[in-house]
Amino acid sequence: MLSITSIPGIEVGHAGHPTEKTGCTVILCKNGATAGIDIRGSAPGARETELLRPTFMIRHIHAVMLTGGSAFGLRTADGAMQYLEEHKIGFPAGNHVVPIVPTAVIFDLFDRRSTRFPST
């Protein structure tokens, strides 16, 4: 049986809070990957997804972050960006690299699964 990590260059990580029902999953594409998105719903929680439009200059992403915590969860992408930047993985921008990490959250605040939010 194949899994997403059977694809060369793809790594997956997950972190969850030890006592709360919250967490995040990151799919790392260190060599870059082509991506697209279909946004639905009346109040999507997302970051960097506009870059996935085919007419924009960004052609590859370096990770995808999926998380809970509603809009508070968007900051989980900061950790993935920091890791990738430290490993010099990202879009070349002069003397810097800018990791491209589209992020999507679910609105899970009403069910009171967690009172914790990601920290920076």
C-alpha positions in Angstrom: 0.0 0.0 0.0 1.3 3.4 -0.9 1.2 6.4 1.4 2.0 10.1 0.8 5.4 9.5 2.4 6.2 6.9 -0.4 6.7 9.9 -2.7 10.4 10.9 -2.7 11.0 14.2 -1.0 7.7 14.2 1.0 7.8 14.1 4.8 4.9 14.4 7.2 4.9 15.5 10.8 2.2 15.9 13.4 2.1 17.5 16.8 -0.8 17.4 19.3 -1.2 18.9 22.7 -0.8 16.2 25.4 -4.0 17.0 27.3 -6.1 19.1 24.9 -7.8 17.9 21.7 -5.9 20.1 19.3 -2.9 19.7 17.0 -1.4 20.3 13.5 -0.1 18.3 10.6 2.6 19.5 8.2 3.5 18.0 4.8 7.0 19.1 3.9 8.0 19.3 0.2 11.6 20.3 0.6 12.3 20.0 -3.1 9.3 22.1 -3.9 5.9 20.8 -5.2 3.2 22.1 -7.5 -0.1 22.7 -5.6 -3.6 23.9 -6.1 -6.6 24.5 -3.9 -10.4 24.6 -4.0 -11.7 26.9 -1.3 -15.2 26.4 -0.1 -17.4 27.6 2.7 -18.5 31.0 3.9 -15.6 31.9 6.1 -12.4 30.0 5.0 -9.4 30.2 7.3 -6.3 30.1 5.2 -2.9 31.7 4.7 -0.8 31.9 1.5 -3.5 30.2 -0.6 -3.8 33.0 -3.0 -0.2 32.1 -4.2 -1.6 28.9 -5.6 -3.4 30.6 -8.4 -1.9 29.5 -11.7 -1.4 33.1 -13.0 0.8 34.1 -10.0 4.6 33.9 -10.0 5.0 31.3 -7.3 5.3 27.9 -8.9 6.2 25.7 -5.9 5.3 25.3 -2.3 7.7 24.0 0.4 5.1 22.7 2.9 1.3 22.5 3.6 0.1 23.1 7.1 -3.3 21.7 8.3 -4.4 22.8 11.8 -7.2 23.4 14.2 -7.8 26.4 16.4 -9.6 28.5 13.8 -7.8 31.7 12.8 -5.5 31.3 15.9 -4.1 28.1 14.2 -2.7 30.0 11.3 0.4 30.8 13.3 1.4 27.2 13.2 2.8 27.9 9.8 5.4 30.1 11.4 7.1 27.1 12.9 7.3 25.3 9.5 8.6 28.5 7.9 11.3 28.9 10.6 12.4 25.3 10.1 12.5 25.6 6.3 14.3 29.0 6.4 16.9 27.6 8.8 17.6 24.8 6.2 17.7 27.4 3.4 14.6 26.0 1.7 12.3 28.4 0.0 11.6 30.9 -2.8 14.9 32.7 -3.6 14.6 36.4 -2.7 17.9 38.1 -3.0 20.1 37.0 -0.1 17.1 35.3 1.6 14.8 32.4 1.0 11.1 32.7 1.7 9.4 29.3 2.4 6.0 29.1 0.9 3.7 27.3 3.4 0.0 27.5 2.5 -2.1 26.8 5.6 -5.7 25.8 6.2 -7.5 25.7 9.5 -10.8 24.2 10.7 -13.2 26.2 12.8 -13.3 24.1 16.0 -14.0 26.6 18.7 -17.7 25.9 19.3 -17.2 22.3 20.3 -14.8 23.4 23.1 -12.4 20.6 22.3 -9.5 22.8 23.4 -8.9 26.0 25.3 -5.4 26.2 24.0 -4.1 28.0 21.0 -0.8 27.7 19.2 1.9 30.0 20.4 4.7 31.6 18.4 
